[in-house]
Amino acid sequence: MKTREISVGDIVRLRKKIKNDGTFPGVPWGEVIVDKGEVGVVMDIGYFLMTNKVYTVYFPRLDILVGCLGSELEVVDESQETGTIQRESDRAG
């Protein structure tokens, strides 16, 4: 089964924990920034070294933006997660 392309606005879940590789300010190198299973929204798509897509994901429960690779994300069924994202966004605002 082929997974679909990730787009801005998609709700995604982390397939693995994200550790600081030295590019996330204020967090020690190697420390976990976001745990596996955390749900967020793709806010932007950029490139690293002009070939690797990096997805800027907003994690509302943590109120942070983190750059993730496509292999670290899975698109989730919006009907299952929209309520969670909406409730968390309401708290942030």
Secondary structure as a PSIPRED ss2 file (coil, helix, strand):
# PSIPRED VFORMAT (PSIPRED V4.0)

   1 M C   1.000  0.000  0.000
   2 K C   1.000  0.000  0.000
   3 T C   1.000  0.000  0.000
   4 R C   1.000  0.000  0.000
   5 E C   1.000  0.000  0.000
   6 I C   1.000  0.000  0.000
   7 S C   1.000  0.000  0.000
   8 V C   1.000  0.000  0.000
   9 G C   1.000  0.000  0.000
  10 D C   1.000  0.000  0.000
  11 I E   0.000  0.000  1.000
  12 V E   0.000  0.000  1.000
  13 R E   0.000  0.000  1.000
  14 L E   0.000  0.000  1.000
  15 R C   1.000  0.000  0.000
  16 K C   1.000  0.000  0.000
  17 K C   1.000  0.000  0.000
  18 I E   0.000  0.000  1.000
  19 K E   0.000  0.000  1.000
  20 N C   1.000  0.000  0.000
  21 D C   1.000  0.000  0.000
  22 G C   1.000  0.000  0.000
  23 T C   1.000  0.000  0.000
  24 F C   1.000  0.000  0.000
  25 P C   1.000  0.000  0.000
  26 G C   1.000  0.000  0.000
  27 V C   1.000  0.000  0.000
  28 P C   1.000  0.000  0.000
  29 W C   1.000  0.000  0.000
  30 G C   1.000  0.000  0.000
  31 E C   1.000  0.000  0.000
  32 V E   0.000  0.000  1.000
  33 I E   0.000  0.000  1.000
  34 V E   0.000  0.000  1.000
  35 D C   1.000  0.000  0.000
  36 K C   1.000  0.000  0.000
  37 G C   1.000  0.000  0.000
  38 E C   1.000  0.000  0.000
  39 V E   0.000  0.000  1.000
  40 G E   0.000  0.000  1.000
  41 V E   0.000  0.000  1.000
  42 V E   0.000  0.000  1.000
  43 M E   0.000  0.000  1.000
  44 D E   0.000  0.000  1.000
  45 I E   0.000  0.000  1.000
  46 G E   0.000  0.000  1.000
  47 Y E   0.000  0.000  1.000
  48 F E   0.000  0.000  1.000
  49 L C   1.000  0.000  0.000
  50 M C   1.000  0.000  0.000
  51 T C   1.000  0.000  0.000
  52 N E   0.000  0.000  1.000
  53 K E   0.000  0.000  1.000
  54 V E   0.000  0.000  1.000
  55 Y E   0.000  0.000  1.000
  56 T E   0.000  0.000  1.000
  57 V E   0.000  0.000  1.000
  58 Y E   0.000  0.000  1.000
  59 F E   0.000  0.000  1.000
  60 P C   1.000  0.000  0.000
  61 R C   1.000  0.000  0.000
  62 L C   1.000  0.000  0.000
  63 D C   1.000  0.000  0.000
  64 I E   0.000  0.000  1.000
  65 L E   0.000  0.000  1.000
  66 V E   0.000  0.000  1.000
  67 G E   0.000  0.000  1.000
  68 C E   0.000  0.000  1.000
  69 L E   0.000  0.000  1.000
  70 G H   0.000  1.000  0.000
  71 S H   0.000  1.000  0.000
  72 E H   0.000  1.000  0.000
  73 L E   0.000  0.000  1.000
  74 E E   0.000  0.000  1.000
  75 V E   0.000  0.000  1.000
  76 V C   1.000  0.000  0.000
  77 D C   1.000  0.000  0.000
  78 E H   0.000  1.000  0.000
  79 S H   0.000  1.000  0.000
  80 Q H   0.000  1.000  0.000
  81 E H   0.000  1.000  0.000
  82 T H   0.000  1.000  0.000
  83 G H   0.000  1.000  0.000
  84 T H   0.000  1.000  0.000
  85 I H   0.000  1.000  0.000
  86 Q H   0.000  1.000  0.000
  87 R H   0.000  1.000  0.000
  88 E H   0.000  1.000  0.000
  89 S H   0.000  1.000  0.000
  90 D H   0.000  1.000  0.000
  91 R H   0.000  1.000  0.000
  92 A H   0.000  1.000  0.000
  93 G C   1.000  0.000  0.000
